[in-house]
Amino acid sequence: MANIAKTLIATGCSSGLGFELIKQLLTQSQPHKIILGARNANDVEVAYNNIEFDKTKHSLSIFPLDLSDLKGTKIFAEQTLQKLGSGRVDYLLLNAGMIKSAEEPQSWKSKWSEQYVVNHLCEYLPSLNSENIESS
């Protein structure tokens, strides 16, 4: 059973503790299929390519994901489901977040605080009507 790859979907693994966690998983003998969402997918891909790990044992996919863009978040979810196929998810790591003053001017047109959407609503996106949030 130890040779069956465990599937992990994660956000917030571009740096810091999230990055270190994924790095540690990639050095284990247990195979992992890892799907990451990252705001700057190209930079994150470069960072993970600099880690030496057995690419025949581990699978690492990095898709663009900006949690303040609910339509983009939906695209990430669709890409992830396509990558999973009929496979199952063993672990879900929702580590992404942002710190931003609610008083700062927002770049998007919504009554909802960007920080609130990123830190609290995006993980529930499949059950939300994103058009209502973006146009509110």
N, CA, C and O atoms as a MOPAC input file, in Angstrom:
PM7 MOZYME 1SCF
protein

 N      0.80800 1    -1.20300 1     0.00000 1
 C      0.00000 1     0.00000 1     0.00000 1
 C      0.85000 1     1.26700 1     0.00000 1
 O      0.38600 1     2.31400 1    -0.45200 1
 N      2.06200 1     1.19600 1     0.48700 1
 C      2.90900 1     2.38400 1     0.57200 1
 C      3.27800 1     2.92000 1    -0.80600 1
 O      3.72100 1     4.06300 1    -0.91400 1
 N      3.10800 1     2.12300 1    -1.86500 1
 C      3.47200 1     2.57300 1    -3.20300 1
 C      2.34300 1     3.29700 1    -3.91300 1
 O      2.54100 1     3.81800 1    -5.01000 1
 N      1.15200 1     3.34000 1    -3.30200 1
 C      0.03800 1     4.05900 1    -3.89300 1
 C      0.21700 1     5.54100 1    -3.57700 1
 O      0.33100 1     5.93500 1    -2.41600 1
 N      0.23900 1     6.35600 1    -4.63700 1
 C      0.46600 1     7.79100 1    -4.45000 1
 C     -0.68600 1     8.43500 1    -3.69300 1
 O     -1.85600 1     8.18200 1    -3.98100 1
 N     -0.34500 1     9.25900 1    -2.73500 1
 C     -1.31000 1    10.06800 1    -2.00100 1
 C     -1.48000 1    11.38200 1    -2.74800 1
 O     -0.49700 1    11.99100 1    -3.16900 1
 N     -2.71200 1    11.81800 1    -2.91400 1
 C     -2.99700 1    13.03500 1    -3.65900 1
 C     -3.25600 1    14.19400 1    -2.70400 1
 O     -4.05500 1    14.08800 1    -1.77300 1
 N     -2.56100 1    15.30600 1    -2.95500 1
 C     -2.67000 1    16.51100 1    -2.14200 1
 C     -2.98000 1    17.68700 1    -3.05600 1
 O     -2.31300 1    17.88300 1    -4.07200 1
 N     -3.98800 1    18.46700 1    -2.69900 1
 C     -4.28100 1    19.72900 1    -3.37300 1
 C     -3.98100 1    20.81800 1    -2.36400 1
 O     -4.44900 1    20.75900 1    -1.22600 1
 N     -3.19900 1    21.81900 1    -2.77300 1
 C     -2.75400 1    22.82200 1    -1.81000 1
 C     -2.73200 1    24.22200 1    -2.39900 1
 O     -2.50200 1    24.41700 1    -3.59300 1
 N     -2.97800 1    25.19300 1    -1.52300 1
 C     -2.78500 1    26.60500 1    -1.83300 1
 C     -1.82700 1    27.16300 1    -0.78500 1
 O     -1.66200 1    26.57100 1     0.28200 1
 N     -1.20600 1    28.27800 1    -1.07500 1
 C     -0.32800 1    28.91900 1    -0.10100 1
 C      0.98100 1    28.18500 1     0.08700 1
 O      1.50800 1    28.13100 1     1.19800 1
 N      1.51300 1    27.62000 1    -0.98100 1
 C      2.76400 1    26.85200 1    -0.89800 1
 C      3.85300 1    27.43100 1    -1.78300 1
 O      4.75500 1    26.71800 1    -2.22200 1
 N      3.76200 1    28.73200 1    -2.04100 1
 C      4.76400 1    29.41100 1    -2.86200 1
 C      6.00900 1    29.76600 1    -2.07100 1
 O      7.09200 1    29.92300 1    -2.63600 1
 N      5.85200 1    29.89000 1    -0.76200 1
 C      6.98000 1    30.25000 1     0.09800 1
 C      6.64400 1    29.83400 1     1.52500 1
 O      5.57300 1    29.28800 1     1.79100 1
 N      7.55500 1    30.09400 1     2.41800 1
 C      7.31700 1    29.87600 1     3.83800 1
 C      7.04300 1    28.43200 1     4.20700 1
 O      7.58900 1    27.50700 1     3.60600 1
 N      6.18500 1    28.25300 1     5.20800 1
 C      5.89300 1    26.91700 1     5.72000 1
 C      5.22500 1    26.01700 1     4.68400 1
 O      5.50200 1    24.81800 1     4.63700 1
 N      4.35600 1    26.57900 1     3.86100 1
 C      3.69900 1    25.78100 1     2.82600 1
 C      4.71000 1    25.20900 1     1.84500 1
 O      4.63300 1    24.03800 1     1.47300 1
 N      5.66200 1    26.04400 1     1.42700 1
 C      6.71300 1    25.59600 1     0.51300 1
 C      7.54200 1    24.49300 1     1.16700 1
 O      7.84400 1    23.48100 1     0.53400 1
 N      7.90600 1    24.68800 1     2.42200 1
 C      8.71700 1    23.69300 1     3.14600 1
 C      7.97400 1    22.37000 1     3.30000 1
 O      8.57700 1    21.30200 1     3.19100 1
 N      6.67800 1    22.43400 1     3.55000 1
 C      5.88900 1    21.21200 1     3.67700 1
 C      5.92500 1    20.41000 1     2.38500 1
 O      6.19100 1    19.20900 1     2.40500 1
 N      5.66000 1    21.07000 1     1.26600 1
 C      5.65800 1    20.36600 1    -0.02200 1
 C      7.05100 1    19.82900 1    -0.32900 1
 O      7.19200 1    18.71300 1    -0.82900 1
 N      8.07400 1    20.61300 1    -0.03400 1
 C      9.45000 1    20.16800 1    -0.24800 1
 C      9.73600 1    18.88800 1     0.53500 1
 O     10.35800 1    17.96400 1     0.01100 1
 N      9.28500 1    18.83400 1     1.77800 1
 C      9.48300 1    17.64100 1     2.60700 1
 C      8.72900 1    16.43800 1     2.02700 1
 O      9.25900 1    15.32800 1     2.00700 1
 N      7.51200 1    16.65300 1     1.56200 1
 C      6.75700 1    15.55200 1     0.97200 1
 C      7.44300 1    14.99300 1    -0.26800 1
 O      7.41600 1    13.78800 1    -0.51500 1
 N      8.05900 1    15.88100 1    -1.04500 1
 C      8.73200 1    15.45600 1    -2.27100 1
 C     10.01900 1    14.67300 1    -2.00900 1
 O     10.55000 1    14.03800 1    -2.92000 1
 N     10.51700 1    14.71400 1    -0.79300 1
 C     11.73400 1    13.95700 1    -0.47400 1
 C     11.42200 1    12.63700 1     0.23000 1
 O     12.33600 1    11.87300 1     0.54000 1
 N     10.14000 1    12.36200 1     0.48600 1
 C      9.76300 1    11.12400 1     1.15600 1
 C      9.70700 1     9.95700 1     0.17100 1
 O      9.60500 1    10.14500 1    -1.04100 1
 N      9.77600 1     8.75400 1     0.72500 1
 C      9.67700 1     7.56700 1    -0.12300 1
 C      8.22900 1     7.31400 1    -0.54600 1
 O      7.99100 1     6.71500 1    -1.59500 1
 N      7.26500 1     7.76000 1     0.25000 1
 C      5.85000 1     7.64200 1    -0.11600 1
 C      5.58700 1     8.51800 1    -1.34100 1
 O      5.83500 1     9.72200 1    -1.29100 1
 N      5.09200 1     7.94100 1    -2.44000 1
 C      4.81400 1     8.77000 1    -3.61900 1
 C      3.64400 1     9.72200 1    -3.37800 1
 O      2.68900 1     9.38900 1    -2.67500 1
 N      3.73400 1    10.90800 1    -3.97100 1
 C      2.67800 1    11.90900 1    -3.84600 1
 C      2.33000 1    12.47300 1    -5.22000 1
 O      3.19500 1    12.66500 1    -6.07500 1
 N      1.05900 1    12.72800 1    -5.40100 1
 C      0.55700 1    13.47000 1    -6.55400 1
 C      0.09300 1    14.80100 1    -5.97800 1
 O     -0.90600 1    14.86400 1    -5.26200 1
 N      0.82700 1    15.86700 1    -6.29800 1
 C      0.58200 1    17.16500 1    -5.68100 1
 C      0.09000 1    18.15000 1    -6.73500 1
 O      0.69100 1    18.29100 1    -7.79900 1
 N     -1.01300 1    18.82900 1    -6.42300 1
 C     -1.56200 1    19.86800 1    -7.28700 1
 C     -1.56500 1    21.15400 1    -6.48200 1
 O     -2.20500 1    21.24900 1    -5.43500 1
 N     -0.83800 1    22.14200 1    -6.98800 1
 C     -0.71000 1    23.41700 1    -6.28300 1
 C     -1.39000 1    24.52800 1    -7.06700 1
 O     -1.36900 1    24.54200 1    -8.29700 1
 N     -1.98900 1    25.45400 1    -6.34000 1
 C     -2.48500 1    26.68500 1    -6.91900 1
 C     -1.57200 1    27.80800 1    -6.46100 1
 O     -1.27400 1    27.92900 1    -5.27300 1
 N     -1.12500 1    28.63500 1    -7.41000 1
 C     -0.19000 1    29.71000 1    -7.06800 1
 C     -0.50300 1    30.96700 1    -7.86600 1
 O     -0.81900 1    30.90200 1    -9.05400 1
 N     -0.41200 1    32.10600 1    -7.19800 1
 C     -0.68000 1    33.38400 1    -7.86500 1
 C      0.27500 1    33.58100 1    -9.04300 1
 O     -0.15000 1    33.98600 1   -10.12500 1
 N      1.55200 1    33.29700 1    -8.83900 1
 C      2.52900 1    33.40400 1    -9.91500 1
 C      3.08600 1    32.00600 1   -10.19800 1
 O      4.16100 1    31.63900 1    -9.72400 1
 N      2.33500 1    31.24900 1   -10.97500 1
 C      2.64900 1    29.83300 1   -11.22000 1
 C      4.03800 1    29.63500 1   -11.82900 1
 O      4.71500 1    28.65900 1   -11.50600 1
 N      4.47100 1    30.54100 1   -12.70300 1
 C      5.79200 1    30.38000 1   -13.34000 1
 C      6.92300 1    30.46700 1   -12.32600 1
 O      7.83500 1    29.64100 1   -12.35100 1
 N      6.88000 1    31.44900 1   -11.43600 1
 C      7.92000 1    31.58600 1   -10.41300 1
 C      7.92500 1    30.39600 1    -9.45500 1
 O      8.98400 1    29.91800 1    -9.04800 1
 N      6.74000 1    29.92900 1    -9.10400 1
 C      6.64100 1    28.79400 1    -8.18900 1
 C      7.17600 1    27.53200 1    -8.85400 1
 O      7.83700 1    26.71600 1    -8.21200 1
 N      6.89100 1    27.37800 1   -10.12800 1
 C      7.41000 1    26.22100 1   -10.86100 1
 C      8.93800 1    26.23400 1   -10.88000 1
 O      9.56800 1    25.19200 1   -10.70200 1
 N      9.52600 1    27.38800 1   -11.09000 1
 C     10.99300 1    27.51200 1   -11.05800 1
 C     11.52600 1    27.12100 1    -9.68500 1
 O     12.51400 1    26.39300 1    -9.58900 1
 N     10.87800 1    27.59700 1    -8.62100 1
 C     11.32800 1    27.28600 1    -7.26100 1
 C     11.28300 1    25.78200 1    -6.99500 1
 O     12.21800 1    25.22700 1    -6.41800 1
 N     10.20700 1    25.12300 1    -7.41000 1
 C     10.10300 1    23.68000 1    -7.17900 1
 C     11.02300 1    22.88400 1    -8.10500 1
 O     11.47300 1    21.79800 1    -7.74100 1
 N     11.30600 1    23.41100 1    -9.29100 1
 C     12.24800 1    22.72900 1   -10.18600 1
 C     13.66300 1    22.73900 1    -9.62900 1
 O     14.48000 1    21.89700 1   -10.00100 1
 N     13.96100 1    23.68400 1    -8.74200 1
 C     15.28100 1    23.74300 1    -8.10500 1
 C     15.44000 1    22.72500 1    -6.97900 1
 O     16.53500 1    22.56300 1    -6.43900 1
 N     14.35900 1    22.04200 1    -6.62600 1
 C     14.41200 1    21.00800 1    -5.60000 1
 C     14.67800 1    19.67500 1    -6.27600 1
 O     14.03600 1    19.33300 1    -7.26800 1
 N     15.61400 1    18.93600 1    -5.74200 1
 C     15.88500 1    17.61300 1    -6.29400 1
 C     14.92000 1    16.61300 1    -5.67700 1
 O     14.93500 1    16.38900 1    -4.46700 1
 N     14.08100 1    16.01400 1    -6.51500 1
 C     13.17100 1    14.96700 1    -6.06300 1
 C     12.94800 1    13.98800 1    -7.20400 1
 O     13.16900 1    14.31700 1    -8.36900 1
 N     12.51300 1    12.79300 1    -6.86200 1
 C     12.30600 1    11.72600 1    -7.83800 1
 C     11.02300 1    11.99200 1    -8.62400 1
 O      9.92200 1    11.75400 1    -8.12900 1
 N     11.17600 1    12.48500 1    -9.84600 1
 C     10.02800 1    12.84000 1   -10.67500 1
 C      9.32000 1    11.61300 1   -11.24400 1
 O      8.22200 1    11.73100 1   -11.78900 1
 N      9.93800 1    10.43000 1   -11.12200 1
 C      9.24300 1     9.21200 1   -11.53200 1
 C      8.31600 1     8.72800 1   -10.42100 1
 O      7.38000 1     7.97100 1   -10.68000 1
 N      8.56600 1     9.15200 1    -9.20700 1
 C      7.76400 1     8.74600 1    -8.05400 1
 C      6.69600 1     9.78700 1    -7.71500 1
 O      5.56500 1     9.43600 1    -7.38000 1
 N      7.05500 1    11.04900 1    -7.80500 1
 C      6.16300 1    12.14000 1    -7.41800 1
 C      5.69000 1    12.89700 1    -8.65400 1
 O      6.43000 1    13.06200 1    -9.62400 1
 N      4.44900 1    13.34800 1    -8.59800 1
 C      3.87500 1    14.17700 1    -9.65200 1
 C      3.55900 1    15.54500 1    -9.04900 1
 O      2.90600 1    15.63200 1    -8.01000 1
 N      4.01900 1    16.60200 1    -9.69500 1
 C      3.77700 1    17.96100 1    -9.21300 1
 C      3.19000 1    18.79500 1   -10.33800 1
 O      3.82700 1    18.98900 1   -11.37300 1
 N      1.97900 1    19.28700 1   -10.13600 1
 C      1.31800 1    20.16200 1   -11.10300 1
 C      1.05400 1    21.49600 1   -10.42300 1
 O      0.58700 1    21.54200 1    -9.28500 1
 N      1.35800 1    22.57800 1   -11.12800 1
 C      1.15200 1    23.91800 1   -10.58200 1
 C      0.26600 1    24.69300 1   -11.55200 1
 O      0.61400 1    24.88300 1   -12.71800 1
 N     -0.87600 1    25.13100 1   -11.05300 1
 C     -1.82100 1    25.88000 1   -11.87000 1
 C     -1.96600 1    27.29700 1   -11.31900 1
 O     -1.85600 1    27.51000 1   -10.11200 1
 N     -2.21300 1    28.27000 1   -12.20600 1
 C     -2.42800 1    29.64900 1   -11.74000 1
 C     -3.66200 1    29.73600 1   -10.84400 1
 O     -4.69900 1    29.13500 1   -11.12600 1
 N     -3.52300 1    30.49700 1    -9.76200 1
 C     -4.64400 1    30.68200 1    -8.83900 1
 C     -4.45800 1    31.98000 1    -8.07600 1
 O     -3.52400 1    32.12100 1    -7.28700 1
 N     -5.35200 1    32.92400 1    -8.31600 1
 C     -5.42100 1    34.15100 1    -7.53300 1
 C     -6.77000 1    34.11600 1    -6.84500 1
 O     -7.80400 1    34.30300 1    -7.48700 1
 N     -6.76700 1    33.87800 1    -5.54800 1
 C     -8.01700 1    33.68500 1    -4.82100 1
 C     -8.90500 1    34.91900 1    -4.77100 1
 O    -10.07000 1    34.81800 1    -4.38700 1
 N     -8.38300 1    36.07500 1    -5.14700 1
 C     -9.24400 1    37.25800 1    -5.20400 1
 C     -9.99200 1    37.33200 1    -6.53500 1
 O    -10.83500 1    38.20900 1    -6.72400 1
 N     -9.69200 1    36.43000 1    -7.44600 1
 C    -10.37100 1    36.33900 1    -8.73700 1
 C    -11.23500 1    35.08700 1    -8.71800 1
 O    -10.74900 1    33.99000 1    -8.99100 1
 N    -12.52100 1    35.25000 1    -8.39400 1
 C    -13.38800 1    34.08900 1    -8.22500 1
 C    -13.58300 1    33.30000 1    -9.51800 1
 O    -13.71000 1    32.07600 1    -9.47800 1
 N    -13.60800 1    33.97800 1   -10.65200 1
 C    -13.71200 1    33.25700 1   -11.93000 1
 C    -12.43200 1    32.44900 1   -12.17300 1
 O    -12.48900 1    31.31300 1   -12.64400 1
 N    -11.28300 1    33.04100 1   -11.84900 1
 C    -10.01100 1    32.31900 1   -11.96900 1
 C     -9.93400 1    31.15200 1   -11.00300 1
 O     -9.34100 1    30.12000 1   -11.31500 1
 N    -10.53400 1    31.31500 1    -9.82900 1
 C    -10.56300 1    30.23200 1    -8.84900 1
 C    -11.38400 1    29.06900 1    -9.39000 1
 O    -11.03900 1    27.90500 1    -9.18800 1
 N    -12.45500 1    29.39000 1   -10.06600 1
 C    -13.27800 1    28.34300 1   -10.67400 1
 C    -12.48400 1    27.61800 1   -11.76200 1
 O    -12.59100 1    26.39800 1   -11.88700 1
 N    -11.70000 1    28.33900 1   -12.54100 1
 C    -10.86300 1    27.72700 1   -13.57600 1
 C     -9.84200 1    26.79100 1   -12.92400 1
 O     -9.60800 1    25.68800 1   -13.41800 1
 N     -9.23500 1    27.22800 1   -11.81600 1
 C     -8.29900 1    26.36200 1   -11.08800 1
 C     -8.99600 1    25.07700 1   -10.65800 1
 O     -8.44200 1    23.98800 1   -10.80900 1
 N    -10.20600 1    25.19900 1   -10.12400 1
 C    -10.95900 1    24.01800 1    -9.68000 1
 C    -11.22000 1    23.07700 1   -10.85300 1
 O    -11.09400 1    21.86000 1   -10.71200 1
 N    -11.58100 1    23.62900 1   -12.00400 1
 C    -11.83500 1    22.80100 1   -13.18300 1
 C    -10.55400 1    22.10400 1   -13.65100 1
 O    -10.58600 1    20.92300 1   -13.99800 1
 N     -9.42200 1    22.83000 1   -13.66500 1
 C     -8.14300 1    22.21700 1   -14.05500 1
 C     -7.76700 1    21.10300 1   -13.08800 1
 O     -7.27900 1    20.05000 1   -13.49600 1
 N     -7.99900 1    21.34600 1   -11.80900 1
 C     -7.67700 1    20.34600 1   -10.78900 1
 C     -8.52300 1    19.10000 1   -10.97500 1
 O     -8.00400 1    17.98500 1   -10.92200 1
 N     -9.81200 1    19.27300 1   -11.19200 1
 C    -10.69100 1    18.12200 1   -11.40800 1
 C    -10.29400 1    17.34600 1   -12.65500 1
 O    -10.34300 1    16.11600 1   -12.67200 1
 N     -9.90100 1    18.07000 1   -13.69900 1
 C     -9.45100 1    17.40200 1   -14.91600 1
 C     -8.17300 1    16.59900 1   -14.65600 1
 O     -8.03800 1    15.47100 1   -15.13100 1
 N     -7.24900 1    17.17500 1   -13.91000 1
 C     -5.99400 1    16.49200 1   -13.57700 1
 C     -6.25900 1    15.26100 1   -12.71000 1
 O     -5.60900 1    14.22900 1   -12.87900 1
 N     -7.20700 1    15.36900 1   -11.78800 1
 C     -7.54400 1    14.25200 1   -10.91300 1
 C     -8.18600 1    13.10200 1   -11.67400 1
 O     -7.97300 1    11.93700 1   -11.33800 1
 N     -8.95900 1    13.41900 1   -12.68400 1
 C     -9.70000 1    12.37300 1   -13.37800 1
 C    -10.63200 1    11.69000 1   -12.40300 1
 O    -11.42100 1    12.34600 1   -11.72400 1
 N    -10.54400 1    10.38400 1   -12.33200 1
 C    -11.39800 1     9.64600 1   -11.39600 1
 C    -10.68600 1     9.39200 1   -10.07100 1
 O    -11.20300 1     8.67800 1    -9.21100 1
 N     -9.48400 1     9.98400 1    -9.90500 1
 C     -8.73500 1     9.80900 1    -8.66500 1
 C     -9.37900 1    10.52900 1    -7.49700 1
 O    -10.25900 1    11.37200 1    -7.66900 1
 N     -8.92300 1    10.18100 1    -6.31900 1
 C     -9.47600 1    10.79600 1    -5.11300 1
 C     -8.46300 1    11.76800 1    -4.50100 1
 O     -7.27300 1    11.72200 1    -4.81300 1
 N     -8.94900 1    12.63000 1    -3.64100 1
 C     -8.10100 1    13.57000 1    -2.92300 1
 C     -7.88100 1    13.01600 1    -1.52000 1
 O     -8.83900 1    12.74500 1    -0.79600 1
 N     -6.61400 1    12.85000 1    -1.14100 1
 C     -6.29100 1    12.35500 1     0.19400 1
 C     -6.10100 1    13.48900 1     1.19100 1
 O     -6.47100 1    13.36900 1     2.35900 1
 N     -5.51900 1    14.59500 1     0.72000 1
 C     -5.23600 1    15.72600 1     1.60600 1
 C     -5.58200 1    17.02400 1     0.89800 1
 O     -5.38400 1    17.16400 1    -0.30900 1
 N     -6.10200 1    17.96800 1     1.66800 1
 C     -6.41500 1    19.30300 1     1.17000 1
 C     -5.76700 1    20.29600 1     2.12100 1
 O     -6.08300 1    20.32000 1     3.31000 1
 N     -4.86400 1    21.11200 1     1.60400 1
 C     -4.17300 1    22.11700 1     2.40800 1
 C     -4.56200 1    23.49700 1     1.90000 1
 O     -4.12500 1    23.91000 1     0.82600 1
 N     -5.38000 1    24.21200 1     2.66500 1
 C     -5.81600 1    25.55700 1     2.30300 1
 C     -5.00500 1    26.53900 1     3.13200 1
 O     -5.45800 1    27.02000 1     4.17100 1
 N     -3.80800 1    26.82600 1     2.66300 1
 C     -2.83700 1    27.61300 1     3.41100 1
 C     -2.73900 1    29.05500 1     2.91100 1
 O     -2.07600 1    29.87800 1     3.54200 1
 N     -3.38100 1    29.37000 1     1.79800 1
 C     -3.27100 1    30.71300 1     1.22800 1
 C     -4.05600 1    31.71800 1     2.06400 1
 O     -5.06400 1    31.38200 1     2.68700 1
 N     -3.58500 1    32.92300 1     2.06200 1
 C     -4.26400 1    34.00100 1     2.75800 1
 C     -3.60900 1    35.31400 1     2.40400 1
 O     -2.57100 1    35.35100 1     1.74300 1
 N     -4.21800 1    36.37500 1     2.84600 1
 C     -3.63200 1    37.68600 1     2.58400 1
 C     -3.90500 1    38.59600 1     3.76900 1
 O     -4.88700 1    38.43900 1     4.49400 1
 N     -3.01500 1    39.53700 1     3.93800 1
 C     -3.18000 1    40.55900 1     4.95800 1
 C     -3.22300 1    41.89000 1     4.22800 1
 O     -2.27400 1    42.27800 1     3.54700 1
 N     -4.32600 1    42.56800 1     4.38400 1
 C     -4.50300 1    43.84700 1     3.70600 1
 C     -5.52600 1    44.63000 1     4.51200 1
 O     -6.54200 1    44.08200 1     4.93900 1
 N     -5.26400 1    45.86900 1     4.71200 1
 C     -6.19300 1    46.71000 1     5.45800 1
 C     -7.51200 1    46.84700 1     4.69800 1
 O     -7.52200 1    47.05300 1     3.48400 1
 N     -8.60400 1    46.73300 1     5.41500 1
 C     -9.91900 1    46.89300 1     4.80200 1
 C    -10.14200 1    48.33400 1     4.33900 1
 O    -11.02400 1    48.59900 1     3.52200 1
 N     -9.34200 1    49.25700 1     4.86300 1
 C     -9.47800 1    50.65900 1     4.46300 1
 C     -8.76000 1    50.96600 1     3.14800 1
 O     -9.02200 1    51.99800 1     2.52900 1
 N     -7.86200 1    50.08500 1     2.71700 1
 C     -7.15900 1    50.32500 1     1.44900 1
 C     -8.15100 1    50.31800 1     0.29600 1
 O     -9.12300 1    49.56200 1     0.31500 1
 N     -7.91200 1    51.15500 1    -0.70500 1
 C     -8.80100 1    51.12200 1    -1.86900 1
 C     -8.70000 1    49.75700 1    -2.55500 1
 O     -7.62400 1    49.16600 1    -2.64800 1
 N     -9.83600 1    49.28300 1    -3.02600 1
 C     -9.85800 1    47.96900 1    -3.65900 1
 C     -9.76800 1    48.11100 1    -5.16300 1
 O    -10.29700 1    49.05500 1    -5.74900 1
 N     -9.08600 1    47.15300 1    -5.77800 1
 C     -8.91000 1    47.18200 1    -7.22500 1
 C    -10.07400 1    46.51300 1    -7.94800 1
 O    -10.15200 1    46.54600 1    -9.17600 1
 N    -10.95800 1    45.92000 1    -7.19600 1
 C    -12.08100 1    45.26300 1    -7.83600 1
 C    -13.38700 1    45.90400 1    -7.41400 1
 O    -13.45100 1    46.61900 1    -6.41400 1
 N    -14.41900 1    45.64200 1    -8.18500 1
 C    -15.69900 1    46.31000 1    -7.95000 1
 C    -16.63300 1    45.36600 1    -7.21200 1
 O    -17.40900 1    44.63400 1    -7.82600 1
 N    -16.54900 1    45.39200 1    -5.90900 1
 C    -17.39800 1    44.55700 1    -5.07200 1
 C    -17.53400 1    45.22600 1    -3.71200 1
 O    -16.62300 1    45.91800 1    -3.25700 1
 N    -18.66600 1    45.01600 1    -3.07300 1
 C    -18.80800 1    45.53100 1    -1.71600 1
 C    -18.06700 1    44.64200 1    -0.72500 1
 O    -17.85500 1    45.04000 1     0.42100 1
 N    -17.67300 1    43.45000 1    -1.14500 1
 C    -16.96200 1    42.51200 1    -0.28900 1
 C    -15.48300 1    42.86800 1    -0.23100 1
 O    -14.87600 1    43.18200 1    -1.25400 1
 N    -14.91400 1    42.81900 1     0.94200 1
 C    -13.48900 1    43.05000 1     1.11400 1
 C    -12.71800 1    41.93000 1     0.42800 1
 O    -13.04800 1    40.75300 1     0.57600 1
 N    -11.68900 1    42.30800 1    -0.32400 1
 C    -10.85100 1    41.31200 1    -1.00700 1
 C    -10.25600 1    40.33000 1    -0.00400 1
 O    -10.19900 1    39.12700 1    -0.26200 1
 N     -9.82100 1    40.83700 1     1.11800 1
 C     -9.24900 1    39.99800 1     2.17300 1
 C    -10.27100 1    38.97200 1     2.66700 1
 O     -9.92400 1    37.81300 1     2.89500 1
 N    -11.52000 1    39.39100 1     2.83000 1
 C    -12.58200 1    38.48900 1     3.27600 1
 C    -12.81500 1    37.37800 1     2.24700 1
 O    -12.94400 1    36.20700 1     2.60500 1
 N    -12.86700 1    37.75500 1     0.97800 1
 C    -13.09500 1    36.77200 1    -0.07500 1
 C    -11.95200 1    35.75800 1    -0.12400 1
 O    -12.19900 1    34.55300 1    -0.17000 1
 N    -10.70100 1    36.23500 1    -0.11300 1
 C     -9.54600 1    35.34800 1    -0.20800 1
 C     -9.43400 1    34.44400 1     1.01600 1
 O     -9.23100 1    33.23800 1     0.87600 1
 N     -9.56300 1    35.00200 1     2.18900 1
 C     -9.32100 1    34.23800 1     3.41100 1
 C    -10.49800 1    33.38200 1     3.86000 1
 O    -10.31200 1    32.43100 1     4.61800 1
 N    -11.71800 1    33.70500 1     3.40100 1
 C    -12.87200 1    32.99400 1     3.94300 1
 C    -13.80500 1    32.39100 1     2.90000 1
 O    -14.30700 1    31.28700 1     3.10600 1
 N    -14.05100 1    33.07400 1     1.79500 1
 C    -15.06000 1    32.58500 1     0.86300 1
 C    -14.54400 1    31.63000 1    -0.19900 1
 O    -15.26400 1    30.71500 1    -0.59900 1
 N    -13.32200 1    31.81500 1    -0.66300 1
 C    -12.84600 1    31.03200 1    -1.80800 1
 C    -12.86100 1    29.53400 1    -1.57300 1
 O    -13.06500 1    28.77000 1    -2.51700 1
 N    -12.65200 1    29.09600 1    -0.34800 1
 C    -12.66800 1    27.65800 1    -0.11600 1
 C    -14.06800 1    27.07500 1    -0.28600 1
 O    -14.22000 1    25.86000 1    -0.40800 1
 N    -15.09300 1    27.93100 1    -0.29600 1
 C    -16.46800 1    27.47000 1    -0.47800 1
 C    -16.98800 1    27.77500 1    -1.87300 1
 O    -18.18600 1    27.65000 1    -2.12600 1
 N    -16.11000 1    28.17200 1    -2.77800 1
 C    -16.52300 1    28.61000 1    -4.11000 1
 C    -17.47500 1    27.65300 1    -4.81400 1
 O    -18.44100 1    28.11800 1    -5.42000 1
 N    -17.25700 1    26.34400 1    -4.76800 1
 C    -18.18300 1    25.47800 1    -5.50900 1
 C    -19.63300 1    25.63800 1    -5.06900 1
 O    -20.54200 1    25.39100 1    -5.86100 1
 N    -19.87100 1    26.04500 1    -3.83000 1
 C    -21.24900 1    26.18100 1    -3.36000 1
 C    -21.75500 1    27.62200 1    -3.45100 1
 O    -22.89800 1    27.89400 1    -3.08400 1
 N    -20.93000 1    28.54100 1    -3.93100 1
 C    -21.32000 1    29.94000 1    -4.02700 1
 C    -21.62100 1    30.32000 1    -5.47000 1
 O    -21.11700 1    29.69500 1    -6.40300 1
 N    -22.42500 1    31.32300 1    -5.64400 1
 C    -22.63700 1    31.89100 1    -6.94900 1
 C    -21.66000 1    33.06800 1    -7.06000 1
 O    -21.93200 1    34.16100 1    -6.56300 1
 N    -20.52500 1    32.83000 1    -7.71600 1
 C    -19.46100 1    33.84100 1    -7.76000 1
 C    -19.90200 1    35.11800 1    -8.44200 1
 O    -19.36600 1    36.18300 1    -8.13500 1
 N    -20.85500 1    35.05500 1    -9.35400 1
 C    -21.31400 1    36.27100 1   -10.01300 1
 C    -21.98500 1    37.21300 1    -9.01500 1
 O    -21.86400 1    38.43200 1    -9.13900 1
 N    -22.69200 1    36.66000 1    -8.02900 1
 C    -23.32400 1    37.50800 1    -7.01100 1
 C    -22.29100 1    38.21200 1    -6.15100 1
 O    -22.49300 1    39.36400 1    -5.76700 1
 N    -21.19400 1    37.54700 1    -5.84500 1
 C    -20.14800 1    38.15400 1    -5.01400 1
 C    -19.43900 1    39.24500 1    -5.79600 1
 O    -19.20200 1    40.33100 1    -5.26800 1
 N    -19.09500 1    38.96800 1    -7.05400 1
 C    -18.32600 1    39.92100 1    -7.84800 1
 C    -19.14300 1    41.15200 1    -8.19900 1
 O    -18.57700 1    42.23500 1    -8.35100 1
 N    -20.43900 1    41.02100 1    -8.33100 1
 C    -21.24000 1    42.18400 1    -8.73900 1
 C    -21.89900 1    42.88900 1    -7.55300 1
 O    -22.51900 1    43.93800 1    -7.72700 1
 N    -21.77300 1    42.33100 1    -6.36700 1
 C    -22.41900 1    42.93700 1    -5.19700 1
 C    -21.76400 1    44.23100 1    -4.79800 1
 O    -22.18800 1    44.86600 1    -3.83300 1

